[in-house]
Amino acid sequence: MKATLEFNLPDDQHDFDLAVNGIKWMSFALQFEQYLRAEWKYNEDKYNEDQYKTLVEIREKFYEILRDEGLTLD
């Protein structure tokens, strides 16, 4: 299977940039997920109870948004 994306530059520059930078967005999301996981797993004592609860909620929301968008970090 082959797929070709065509853009009418410069009119479609924003859409082109989104398509070209997709791997960078995935890298950002993966690094952020790894940071959240490390803080959750290894640095619990760094946070007070409310802060840690917020960290857990942010991590859960991160995964919820990924699922809702049909995305994975695989």
mmCIF file of the N, C-alpha and C atoms, coordinates in Angstrom:
data_MODEL
# 
_entry.id   MODEL 
# 
loop_
_atom_site.group_PDB 
_atom_site.id 
_atom_site.type_symbol 
_atom_site.label_atom_id 
_atom_site.label_alt_id 
_atom_site.label_comp_id 
_atom_site.label_asym_id 
_atom_site.label_entity_id 
_atom_site.label_seq_id 
_atom_site.pdbx_PDB_ins_code 
_atom_site.Cartn_x 
_atom_site.Cartn_y 
_atom_site.Cartn_z 
_atom_site.occupancy 
_atom_site.B_iso_or_equiv 
_atom_site.pdbx_formal_charge 
_atom_site.auth_seq_id 
_atom_site.auth_comp_id 
_atom_site.auth_asym_id 
_atom_site.auth_atom_id 
_atom_site.pdbx_PDB_model_num 
ATOM 1   N N  . MET A 1 1  ? 0.841  -1.161 0.000  1.00 0.00 ? 1  MET A N  1 
ATOM 2   C CA . MET A 1 1  ? 0.000  0.000  0.000  1.00 0.00 ? 1  MET A CA 1 
ATOM 3   C C  . MET A 1 1  ? 0.893  1.232  0.000  1.00 0.00 ? 1  MET A C  1 
ATOM 4   N N  . LYS A 1 2  ? 0.448  2.244  -0.681 1.00 0.00 ? 2  LYS A N  1 
ATOM 5   C CA . LYS A 1 2  ? 1.179  3.484  -0.778 1.00 0.00 ? 2  LYS A CA 1 
ATOM 6   C C  . LYS A 1 2  ? 0.243  4.632  -0.450 1.00 0.00 ? 2  LYS A C  1 
ATOM 7   N N  . ALA A 1 3  ? 0.738  5.635  0.217  1.00 0.00 ? 3  ALA A N  1 
ATOM 8   C CA . ALA A 1 3  ? -0.059 6.820  0.514  1.00 0.00 ? 3  ALA A CA 1 
ATOM 9   C C  . ALA A 1 3  ? 0.758  8.047  0.150  1.00 0.00 ? 3  ALA A C  1 
ATOM 10  N N  . THR A 1 4  ? 0.111  8.988  -0.476 1.00 0.00 ? 4  THR A N  1 
ATOM 11  C CA . THR A 1 4  ? 0.774  10.224 -0.868 1.00 0.00 ? 4  THR A CA 1 
ATOM 12  C C  . THR A 1 4  ? -0.007 11.400 -0.313 1.00 0.00 ? 4  THR A C  1 
ATOM 13  N N  . LEU A 1 5  ? 0.697  12.259 0.366  1.00 0.00 ? 5  LEU A N  1 
ATOM 14  C CA . LEU A 1 5  ? 0.091  13.487 0.866  1.00 0.00 ? 5  LEU A CA 1 
ATOM 15  C C  . LEU A 1 5  ? 0.558  14.632 -0.016 1.00 0.00 ? 5  LEU A C  1 
ATOM 16  N N  . GLU A 1 6  ? -0.373 15.467 -0.402 1.00 0.00 ? 6  GLU A N  1 
ATOM 17  C CA . GLU A 1 6  ? -0.022 16.624 -1.221 1.00 0.00 ? 6  GLU A CA 1 
ATOM 18  C C  . GLU A 1 6  ? -0.476 17.886 -0.514 1.00 0.00 ? 6  GLU A C  1 
ATOM 19  N N  . PHE A 1 7  ? 0.378  18.905 -0.577 1.00 0.00 ? 7  PHE A N  1 
ATOM 20  C CA . PHE A 1 7  ? 0.080  20.175 0.044  1.00 0.00 ? 7  PHE A CA 1 
ATOM 21  C C  . PHE A 1 7  ? 0.294  21.287 -0.969 1.00 0.00 ? 7  PHE A C  1 
ATOM 22  N N  . ASN A 1 8  ? -0.553 22.285 -0.909 1.00 0.00 ? 8  ASN A N  1 
ATOM 23  C CA . ASN A 1 8  ? -0.422 23.450 -1.763 1.00 0.00 ? 8  ASN A CA 1 
ATOM 24  C C  . ASN A 1 8  ? 0.299  24.524 -0.944 1.00 0.00 ? 8  ASN A C  1 
ATOM 25  N N  . LEU A 1 9  ? 1.633  24.536 -1.069 1.00 0.00 ? 9  LEU A N  1 
ATOM 26  C CA . LEU A 1 9  ? 2.432  25.478 -0.294 1.00 0.00 ? 9  LEU A CA 1 
ATOM 27  C C  . LEU A 1 9  ? 2.520  26.813 -1.023 1.00 0.00 ? 9  LEU A C  1 
ATOM 28  N N  . PRO A 1 10 ? 2.485  27.901 -0.367 1.00 0.00 ? 10 PRO A N  1 
ATOM 29  C CA . PRO A 1 10 ? 2.545  28.103 1.073  1.00 0.00 ? 10 PRO A CA 1 
ATOM 30  C C  . PRO A 1 10 ? 1.174  28.115 1.751  1.00 0.00 ? 10 PRO A C  1 
ATOM 31  N N  . ASP A 1 11 ? 0.095  27.979 0.993  1.00 0.00 ? 11 ASP A N  1 
ATOM 32  C CA . ASP A 1 11 ? -1.245 28.054 1.580  1.00 0.00 ? 11 ASP A CA 1 
ATOM 33  C C  . ASP A 1 11 ? -1.475 26.992 2.653  1.00 0.00 ? 11 ASP A C  1 
ATOM 34  N N  . ASP A 1 12 ? -0.962 25.795 2.454  1.00 0.00 ? 12 ASP A N  1 
ATOM 35  C CA . ASP A 1 12 ? -1.164 24.679 3.385  1.00 0.00 ? 12 ASP A CA 1 
ATOM 36  C C  . ASP A 1 12 ? 0.032  24.468 4.312  1.00 0.00 ? 12 ASP A C  1 
ATOM 37  N N  . GLN A 1 13 ? 0.818  25.501 4.533  1.00 0.00 ? 13 GLN A N  1 
ATOM 38  C CA . GLN A 1 13 ? 2.041  25.363 5.318  1.00 0.00 ? 13 GLN A CA 1 
ATOM 39  C C  . GLN A 1 13 ? 1.773  24.782 6.711  1.00 0.00 ? 13 GLN A C  1 
ATOM 40  N N  . HIS A 1 14 ? 0.723  25.248 7.363  1.00 0.00 ? 14 HIS A N  1 
ATOM 41  C CA . HIS A 1 14 ? 0.413  24.757 8.707  1.00 0.00 ? 14 HIS A CA 1 
ATOM 42  C C  . HIS A 1 14 ? 0.122  23.257 8.687  1.00 0.00 ? 14 HIS A C  1 
ATOM 43  N N  . ASP A 1 15 ? -0.703 22.798 7.750  1.00 0.00 ? 15 ASP A N  1 
ATOM 44  C CA . ASP A 1 15 ? -1.014 21.373 7.640  1.00 0.00 ? 15 ASP A CA 1 
ATOM 45  C C  . ASP A 1 15 ? 0.236  20.565 7.288  1.00 0.00 ? 15 ASP A C  1 
ATOM 46  N N  . PHE A 1 16 ? 1.071  21.106 6.423  1.00 0.00 ? 16 PHE A N  1 
ATOM 47  C CA . PHE A 1 16 ? 2.326  20.454 6.054  1.00 0.00 ? 16 PHE A CA 1 
ATOM 48  C C  . PHE A 1 16 ? 3.222  20.290 7.284  1.00 0.00 ? 16 PHE A C  1 
ATOM 49  N N  . ASP A 1 17 ? 3.362  21.370 8.066  1.00 0.00 ? 17 ASP A N  1 
ATOM 50  C CA . ASP A 1 17 ? 4.196  21.320 9.263  1.00 0.00 ? 17 ASP A CA 1 
ATOM 51  C C  . ASP A 1 17 ? 3.669  20.284 10.255 1.00 0.00 ? 17 ASP A C  1 
ATOM 52  N N  . LEU A 1 18 ? 2.354  20.203 10.415 1.00 0.00 ? 18 LEU A N  1 
ATOM 53  C CA . LEU A 1 18 ? 1.776  19.197 11.310 1.00 0.00 ? 18 LEU A CA 1 
ATOM 54  C C  . LEU A 1 18 ? 2.127  17.792 10.845 1.00 0.00 ? 18 LEU A C  1 
ATOM 55  N N  . ALA A 1 19 ? 2.007  17.541 9.550  1.00 0.00 ? 19 ALA A N  1 
ATOM 56  C CA . ALA A 1 19 ? 2.299  16.209 9.013  1.00 0.00 ? 19 ALA A CA 1 
ATOM 57  C C  . ALA A 1 19 ? 3.777  15.862 9.151  1.00 0.00 ? 19 ALA A C  1 
ATOM 58  N N  . VAL A 1 20 ? 4.638  16.813 8.877  1.00 0.00 ? 20 VAL A N  1 
ATOM 59  C CA . VAL A 1 20 ? 6.076  16.569 8.914  1.00 0.00 ? 20 VAL A CA 1 
ATOM 60  C C  . VAL A 1 20 ? 6.581  16.413 10.345 1.00 0.00 ? 20 VAL A C  1 
ATOM 61  N N  . ASN A 1 21 ? 5.969  17.110 11.281 1.00 0.00 ? 21 ASN A N  1 
ATOM 62  C CA . ASN A 1 21 ? 6.452  17.092 12.659 1.00 0.00 ? 21 ASN A CA 1 
ATOM 63  C C  . ASN A 1 21 ? 5.742  16.076 13.547 1.00 0.00 ? 21 ASN A C  1 
ATOM 64  N N  . GLY A 1 22 ? 4.985  15.181 12.963 1.00 0.00 ? 22 GLY A N  1 
ATOM 65  C CA . GLY A 1 22 ? 4.272  14.178 13.753 1.00 0.00 ? 22 GLY A CA 1 
ATOM 66  C C  . GLY A 1 22 ? 5.185  13.360 14.643 1.00 0.00 ? 22 GLY A C  1 
ATOM 67  N N  . ILE A 1 23 ? 6.355  12.981 14.145 1.00 0.00 ? 23 ILE A N  1 
ATOM 68  C CA . ILE A 1 23 ? 7.284  12.176 14.936 1.00 0.00 ? 23 ILE A CA 1 
ATOM 69  C C  . ILE A 1 23 ? 7.813  12.966 16.130 1.00 0.00 ? 23 ILE A C  1 
ATOM 70  N N  . LYS A 1 24 ? 7.959  14.283 15.944 1.00 0.00 ? 24 LYS A N  1 
ATOM 71  C CA . LYS A 1 24 ? 8.410  15.120 17.059 1.00 0.00 ? 24 LYS A CA 1 
ATOM 72  C C  . LYS A 1 24 ? 7.339  15.188 18.151 1.00 0.00 ? 24 LYS A C  1 
ATOM 73  N N  . TRP A 1 25 ? 6.075  15.274 17.737 1.00 0.00 ? 25 TRP A N  1 
ATOM 74  C CA . TRP A 1 25 ? 4.991  15.282 18.718 1.00 0.00 ? 25 TRP A CA 1 
ATOM 75  C C  . TRP A 1 25 ? 4.935  13.958 19.471 1.00 0.00 ? 25 TRP A C  1 
ATOM 76  N N  . MET A 1 26 ? 5.168  12.860 18.760 1.00 0.00 ? 26 MET A N  1 
ATOM 77  C CA . MET A 1 26 ? 5.167  11.552 19.425 1.00 0.00 ? 26 MET A CA 1 
ATOM 78  C C  . MET A 1 26 ? 6.332  11.466 20.404 1.00 0.00 ? 26 MET A C  1 
ATOM 79  N N  . SER A 1 27 ? 7.486  11.970 20.005 1.00 0.00 ? 27 SER A N  1 
ATOM 80  C CA . SER A 1 27 ? 8.647  11.965 20.884 1.00 0.00 ? 27 SER A CA 1 
ATOM 81  C C  . SER A 1 27 ? 8.376  12.796 22.136 1.00 0.00 ? 27 SER A C  1 
ATOM 82  N N  . PHE A 1 28 ? 7.759  13.950 21.963 1.00 0.00 ? 28 PHE A N  1 
ATOM 83  C CA . PHE A 1 28 ? 7.394  14.787 23.108 1.00 0.00 ? 28 PHE A CA 1 
ATOM 84  C C  . PHE A 1 28 ? 6.463  14.033 24.057 1.00 0.00 ? 28 PHE A C  1 
ATOM 85  N N  . ALA A 1 29 ? 5.422  13.426 23.505 1.00 0.00 ? 29 ALA A N  1 
ATOM 86  C CA . ALA A 1 29 ? 4.444  12.710 24.329 1.00 0.00 ? 29 ALA A CA 1 
ATOM 87  C C  . ALA A 1 29 ? 5.108  11.546 25.061 1.00 0.00 ? 29 ALA A C  1 
ATOM 88  N N  . LEU A 1 30 ? 5.987  10.832 24.391 1.00 0.00 ? 30 LEU A N  1 
ATOM 89  C CA . LEU A 1 30 ? 6.678  9.707  25.010 1.00 0.00 ? 30 LEU A CA 1 
ATOM 90  C C  . LEU A 1 30 ? 7.595  10.176 26.143 1.00 0.00 ? 30 LEU A C  1 
ATOM 91  N N  . GLN A 1 31 ? 8.328  11.241 25.917 1.00 0.00 ? 31 GLN A N  1 
ATOM 92  C CA . GLN A 1 31 ? 9.212  11.770 26.959 1.00 0.00 ? 31 GLN A CA 1 
ATOM 93  C C  . GLN A 1 31 ? 8.410  12.283 28.155 1.00 0.00 ? 31 GLN A C  1 
ATOM 94  N N  . PHE A 1 32 ? 7.287  12.937 27.891 1.00 0.00 ? 32 PHE A N  1 
ATOM 95  C CA . PHE A 1 32 ? 6.455  13.439 28.973 1.00 0.00 ? 32 PHE A CA 1 
ATOM 96  C C  . PHE A 1 32 ? 5.862  12.284 29.771 1.00 0.00 ? 32 PHE A C  1 
ATOM 97  N N  . GLU A 1 33 ? 5.429  11.242 29.070 1.00 0.00 ? 33 GLU A N  1 
ATOM 98  C CA . GLU A 1 33 ? 4.888  10.050 29.737 1.00 0.00 ? 33 GLU A CA 1 
ATOM 99  C C  . GLU A 1 33 ? 5.956  9.402  30.605 1.00 0.00 ? 33 GLU A C  1 
ATOM 100 N N  . GLN A 1 34 ? 7.178  9.319  30.105 1.00 0.00 ? 34 GLN A N  1 
ATOM 101 C CA . GLN A 1 34 ? 8.262  8.718  30.874 1.00 0.00 ? 34 GLN A CA 1 
ATOM 102 C C  . GLN A 1 34 ? 8.582  9.547  32.117 1.00 0.00 ? 34 GLN A C  1 
ATOM 103 N N  . TYR A 1 35 ? 8.518  10.871 31.980 1.00 0.00 ? 35 TYR A N  1 
ATOM 104 C CA . TYR A 1 35 ? 8.731  11.748 33.130 1.00 0.00 ? 35 TYR A CA 1 
ATOM 105 C C  . TYR A 1 35 ? 7.646  11.522 34.181 1.00 0.00 ? 35 TYR A C  1 
ATOM 106 N N  . LEU A 1 36 ? 6.379  11.513 33.745 1.00 0.00 ? 36 LEU A N  1 
ATOM 107 C CA . LEU A 1 36 ? 5.277  11.296 34.683 1.00 0.00 ? 36 LEU A CA 1 
ATOM 108 C C  . LEU A 1 36 ? 5.409  9.949  35.381 1.00 0.00 ? 36 LEU A C  1 
ATOM 109 N N  . ARG A 1 37 ? 5.774  8.924  34.624 1.00 0.00 ? 37 ARG A N  1 
ATOM 110 C CA . ARG A 1 37 ? 5.924  7.585  35.197 1.00 0.00 ? 37 ARG A CA 1 
ATOM 111 C C  . ARG A 1 37 ? 7.041  7.559  36.232 1.00 0.00 ? 37 ARG A C  1 
ATOM 112 N N  . ALA A 1 38 ? 8.164  8.172  35.916 1.00 0.00 ? 38 ALA A N  1 
ATOM 113 C CA . ALA A 1 38 ? 9.297  8.178  36.844 1.00 0.00 ? 38 ALA A CA 1 
ATOM 114 C C  . ALA A 1 38 ? 8.933  8.924  38.124 1.00 0.00 ? 38 ALA A C  1 
ATOM 115 N N  . GLU A 1 39 ? 8.252  10.046 37.999 1.00 0.00 ? 39 GLU A N  1 
ATOM 116 C CA . GLU A 1 39 ? 7.848  10.791 39.189 1.00 0.00 ? 39 GLU A CA 1 
ATOM 117 C C  . GLU A 1 39 ? 6.862  9.969  40.023 1.00 0.00 ? 39 GLU A C  1 
ATOM 118 N N  . TRP A 1 40 ? 5.927  9.315  39.354 1.00 0.00 ? 40 TRP A N  1 
ATOM 119 C CA . TRP A 1 40 ? 4.926  8.495  40.041 1.00 0.00 ? 40 TRP A CA 1 
ATOM 120 C C  . TRP A 1 40 ? 5.578  7.296  40.742 1.00 0.00 ? 40 TRP A C  1 
ATOM 121 N N  . LYS A 1 41 ? 6.501  6.641  40.039 1.00 0.00 ? 41 LYS A N  1 
ATOM 122 C CA . LYS A 1 41 ? 7.057  5.391  40.538 1.00 0.00 ? 41 LYS A CA 1 
ATOM 123 C C  . LYS A 1 41 ? 8.224  5.578  41.520 1.00 0.00 ? 41 LYS A C  1 
ATOM 124 N N  . TYR A 1 42 ? 9.078  6.547  41.258 1.00 0.00 ? 42 TYR A N  1 
ATOM 125 C CA . TYR A 1 42 ? 10.322 6.633  42.012 1.00 0.00 ? 42 TYR A CA 1 
ATOM 126 C C  . TYR A 1 42 ? 10.434 7.845  42.943 1.00 0.00 ? 42 TYR A C  1 
ATOM 127 N N  . ASN A 1 43 ? 9.537  8.809  42.815 1.00 0.00 ? 43 ASN A N  1 
ATOM 128 C CA . ASN A 1 43 ? 9.696  10.044 43.577 1.00 0.00 ? 43 ASN A CA 1 
ATOM 129 C C  . ASN A 1 43 ? 8.487  10.410 44.413 1.00 0.00 ? 43 ASN A C  1 
ATOM 130 N N  . GLU A 1 44 ? 7.748  9.415  44.843 1.00 0.00 ? 44 GLU A N  1 
ATOM 131 C CA . GLU A 1 44 ? 6.540  9.672  45.634 1.00 0.00 ? 44 GLU A CA 1 
ATOM 132 C C  . GLU A 1 44 ? 6.855  10.500 46.882 1.00 0.00 ? 44 GLU A C  1 
ATOM 133 N N  . ASP A 1 45 ? 7.987  10.232 47.505 1.00 0.00 ? 45 ASP A N  1 
ATOM 134 C CA . ASP A 1 45 ? 8.338  10.936 48.742 1.00 0.00 ? 45 ASP A CA 1 
ATOM 135 C C  . ASP A 1 45 ? 8.699  12.410 48.514 1.00 0.00 ? 45 ASP A C  1 
ATOM 136 N N  . LYS A 1 46 ? 8.865  12.803 47.275 1.00 0.00 ? 46 LYS A N  1 
ATOM 137 C CA . LYS A 1 46 ? 9.192  14.189 46.927 1.00 0.00 ? 46 LYS A CA 1 
ATOM 138 C C  . LYS A 1 46 ? 7.974  15.111 47.036 1.00 0.00 ? 46 LYS A C  1 
ATOM 139 N N  . TYR A 1 47 ? 6.784  14.523 47.039 1.00 0.00 ? 47 TYR A N  1 
ATOM 140 C CA . TYR A 1 47 ? 5.538  15.280 46.995 1.00 0.00 ? 47 TYR A CA 1 
ATOM 141 C C  . TYR A 1 47 ? 4.732  15.095 48.275 1.00 0.00 ? 47 TYR A C  1 
ATOM 142 N N  . ASN A 1 48 ? 3.972  16.143 48.626 1.00 0.00 ? 48 ASN A N  1 
ATOM 143 C CA . ASN A 1 48 ? 3.020  15.948 49.711 1.00 0.00 ? 48 ASN A CA 1 
ATOM 144 C C  . ASN A 1 48 ? 1.821  15.177 49.146 1.00 0.00 ? 48 ASN A C  1 
ATOM 145 N N  . GLU A 1 49 ? 0.902  14.806 49.993 1.00 0.00 ? 49 GLU A N  1 
ATOM 146 C CA . GLU A 1 49 ? -0.213 13.949 49.577 1.00 0.00 ? 49 GLU A CA 1 
ATOM 147 C C  . GLU A 1 49 ? -1.040 14.569 48.445 1.00 0.00 ? 49 GLU A C  1 
ATOM 148 N N  . ASP A 1 50 ? -1.367 15.851 48.565 1.00 0.00 ? 50 ASP A N  1 
ATOM 149 C CA . ASP A 1 50 ? -2.167 16.510 47.525 1.00 0.00 ? 50 ASP A CA 1 
ATOM 150 C C  . ASP A 1 50 ? -1.413 16.624 46.209 1.00 0.00 ? 50 ASP A C  1 
ATOM 151 N N  . GLN A 1 51 ? -0.134 16.928 46.276 1.00 0.00 ? 51 GLN A N  1 
ATOM 152 C CA . GLN A 1 51 ? 0.672  17.027 45.062 1.00 0.00 ? 51 GLN A CA 1 
ATOM 153 C C  . GLN A 1 51 ? 0.768  15.674 44.359 1.00 0.00 ? 51 GLN A C  1 
ATOM 154 N N  . TYR A 1 52 ? 0.981  14.629 45.147 1.00 0.00 ? 52 TYR A N  1 
ATOM 155 C CA . TYR A 1 52 ? 1.089  13.291 44.558 1.00 0.00 ? 52 TYR A CA 1 
ATOM 156 C C  . TYR A 1 52 ? -0.235 12.874 43.930 1.00 0.00 ? 52 TYR A C  1 
ATOM 157 N N  . LYS A 1 53 ? -1.338 13.194 44.598 1.00 0.00 ? 53 LYS A N  1 
ATOM 158 C CA . LYS A 1 53 ? -2.660 12.887 44.046 1.00 0.00 ? 53 LYS A CA 1 
ATOM 159 C C  . LYS A 1 53 ? -2.854 13.616 42.719 1.00 0.00 ? 53 LYS A C  1 
ATOM 160 N N  . THR A 1 54 ? -2.424 14.868 42.642 1.00 0.00 ? 54 THR A N  1 
ATOM 161 C CA . THR A 1 54 ? -2.525 15.635 41.405 1.00 0.00 ? 54 THR A CA 1 
ATOM 162 C C  . THR A 1 54 ? -1.666 15.013 40.310 1.00 0.00 ? 54 THR A C  1 
ATOM 163 N N  . LEU A 1 55 ? -0.456 14.574 40.664 1.00 0.00 ? 55 LEU A N  1 
ATOM 164 C CA . LEU A 1 55 ? 0.415  13.906 39.698 1.00 0.00 ? 55 LEU A CA 1 
ATOM 165 C C  . LEU A 1 55 ? -0.262 12.663 39.131 1.00 0.00 ? 55 LEU A C  1 
ATOM 166 N N  . VAL A 1 56 ? -0.862 11.871 39.983 1.00 0.00 ? 56 VAL A N  1 
ATOM 167 C CA . VAL A 1 56 ? -1.564 10.662 39.551 1.00 0.00 ? 56 VAL A CA 1 
ATOM 168 C C  . VAL A 1 56 ? -2.729 11.034 38.626 1.00 0.00 ? 56 VAL A C  1 
ATOM 169 N N  . GLU A 1 57 ? -3.481 12.071 38.966 1.00 0.00 ? 57 GLU A N  1 
ATOM 170 C CA . GLU A 1 57 ? -4.604 12.513 38.133 1.00 0.00 ? 57 GLU A CA 1 
ATOM 171 C C  . GLU A 1 57 ? -4.121 13.000 36.772 1.00 0.00 ? 57 GLU A C  1 
ATOM 172 N N  . ILE A 1 58 ? -3.014 13.718 36.732 1.00 0.00 ? 58 ILE A N  1 
ATOM 173 C CA . ILE A 1 58 ? -2.463 14.188 35.456 1.00 0.00 ? 58 ILE A CA 1 
ATOM 174 C C  . ILE A 1 58 ? -2.043 13.003 34.602 1.00 0.00 ? 58 ILE A C  1 
ATOM 175 N N  . ARG A 1 59 ? -1.397 12.034 35.229 1.00 0.00 ? 59 ARG A N  1 
ATOM 176 C CA . ARG A 1 59 ? -0.968 10.834 34.486 1.00 0.00 ? 59 ARG A CA 1 
ATOM 177 C C  . ARG A 1 59 ? -2.170 10.077 33.923 1.00 0.00 ? 59 ARG A C  1 
ATOM 178 N N  . GLU A 1 60 ? -3.212 9.923  34.729 1.00 0.00 ? 60 GLU A N  1 
ATOM 179 C CA . GLU A 1 60 ? -4.417 9.243  34.260 1.00 0.00 ? 60 GLU A CA 1 
ATOM 180 C C  . GLU A 1 60 ? -5.076 10.026 33.127 1.00 0.00 ? 60 GLU A C  1 
ATOM 181 N N  . LYS A 1 61 ? -5.118 11.343 33.232 1.00 0.00 ? 61 LYS A N  1 
ATOM 182 C CA . LYS A 1 61 ? -5.709 12.175 32.181 1.00 0.00 ? 61 LYS A CA 1 
ATOM 183 C C  . LYS A 1 61 ? -4.907 12.069 30.891 1.00 0.00 ? 61 LYS A C  1 
ATOM 184 N N  . PHE A 1 62 ? -3.605 12.009 31.016 1.00 0.00 ? 62 PHE A N  1 
ATOM 185 C CA . PHE A 1 62 ? -2.734 11.840 29.849 1.00 0.00 ? 62 PHE A CA 1 
ATOM 186 C C  . PHE A 1 62 ? -3.122 10.587 29.063 1.00 0.00 ? 62 PHE A C  1 
ATOM 187 N N  . TYR A 1 63 ? -3.253 9.468  29.785 1.00 0.00 ? 63 TYR A N  1 
ATOM 188 C CA . TYR A 1 63 ? -3.628 8.212  29.128 1.00 0.00 ? 63 TYR A CA 1 
ATOM 189 C C  . TYR A 1 63 ? -5.061 8.252  28.602 1.00 0.00 ? 63 TYR A C  1 
ATOM 190 N N  . GLU A 1 64 ? -5.945 8.922  29.304 1.00 0.00 ? 64 GLU A N  1 
ATOM 191 C CA . GLU A 1 64 ? -7.329 9.053  28.842 1.00 0.00 ? 64 GLU A CA 1 
ATOM 192 C C  . GLU A 1 64 ? -7.387 9.806  27.509 1.00 0.00 ? 64 GLU A C  1 
ATOM 193 N N  . ILE A 1 65 ? -6.638 10.886 27.416 1.00 0.00 ? 65 ILE A N  1 
ATOM 194 C CA . ILE A 1 65 ? -6.618 11.660 26.170 1.00 0.00 ? 65 ILE A CA 1 
ATOM 195 C C  . ILE A 1 65 ? -6.044 10.816 25.032 1.00 0.00 ? 65 ILE A C  1 
ATOM 196 N N  . LEU A 1 66 ? -4.975 10.093 25.296 1.00 0.00 ? 66 LEU A N  1 
ATOM 197 C CA . LEU A 1 66 ? -4.407 9.207  24.264 1.00 0.00 ? 66 LEU A CA 1 
ATOM 198 C C  . LEU A 1 66 ? -5.458 8.219  23.767 1.00 0.00 ? 66 LEU A C  1 
ATOM 199 N N  . ARG A 1 67 ? -6.138 7.571  24.705 1.00 0.00 ? 67 ARG A N  1 
ATOM 200 C CA . ARG A 1 67 ? -7.173 6.583  24.327 1.00 0.00 ? 67 ARG A CA 1 
ATOM 201 C C  . ARG A 1 67 ? -8.284 7.240  23.541 1.00 0.00 ? 67 ARG A C  1 
ATOM 202 N N  . ASP A 1 68 ? -8.769 8.391  24.015 1.00 0.00 ? 68 ASP A N  1 
ATOM 203 C CA . ASP A 1 68 ? -9.867 9.082  23.336 1.00 0.00 ? 68 ASP A CA 1 
ATOM 204 C C  . ASP A 1 68 ? -9.502 9.473  21.900 1.00 0.00 ? 68 ASP A C  1 
ATOM 205 N N  . GLU A 1 69 ? -8.246 9.773  21.691 1.00 0.00 ? 69 GLU A N  1 
ATOM 206 C CA . GLU A 1 69 ? -7.784 10.170 20.357 1.00 0.00 ? 69 GLU A CA 1 
ATOM 207 C C  . GLU A 1 69 ? -7.389 8.958  19.496 1.00 0.00 ? 69 GLU A C  1 
ATOM 208 N N  . GLY A 1 70 ? -7.448 7.773  20.095 1.00 0.00 ? 70 GLY A N  1 
ATOM 209 C CA . GLY A 1 70 ? -7.088 6.560  19.356 1.00 0.00 ? 70 GLY A CA 1 
ATOM 210 C C  . GLY A 1 70 ? -5.587 6.463  19.112 1.00 0.00 ? 70 GLY A C  1 
ATOM 211 N N  . LEU A 1 71 ? -4.797 7.001  20.037 1.00 0.00 ? 71 LEU A N  1 
ATOM 212 C CA . LEU A 1 71 ? -3.351 7.020  19.883 1.00 0.00 ? 71 LEU A CA 1 
ATOM 213 C C  . LEU A 1 71 ? -2.684 6.077  20.868 1.00 0.00 ? 71 LEU A C  1 
ATOM 214 N N  . THR A 1 72 ? -1.488 5.630  20.510 1.00 0.00 ? 72 THR A N  1 
ATOM 215 C CA . THR A 1 72 ? -0.648 4.849  21.399 1.00 0.00 ? 72 THR A CA 1 
ATOM 216 C C  . THR A 1 72 ? 0.761  5.400  21.310 1.00 0.00 ? 72 THR A C  1 
ATOM 217 N N  . LEU A 1 73 ? 1.596  5.010  22.249 1.00 0.00 ? 73 LEU A N  1 
ATOM 218 C CA . LEU A 1 73 ? 2.988  5.421  22.231 1.00 0.00 ? 73 LEU A CA 1 
ATOM 219 C C  . LEU A 1 73 ? 3.885  4.254  21.801 1.00 0.00 ? 73 LEU A C  1 
ATOM 220 N N  . ASP A 1 74 ? 3.302  3.264  21.179 1.00 0.00 ? 74 ASP A N  1 
ATOM 221 C CA . ASP A 1 74 ? 4.061  2.102  20.699 1.00 0.00 ? 74 ASP A CA 1 
ATOM 222 C C  . ASP A 1 74 ? 4.826  2.437  19.433 1.00 0.00 ? 74 ASP A C  1 
# 
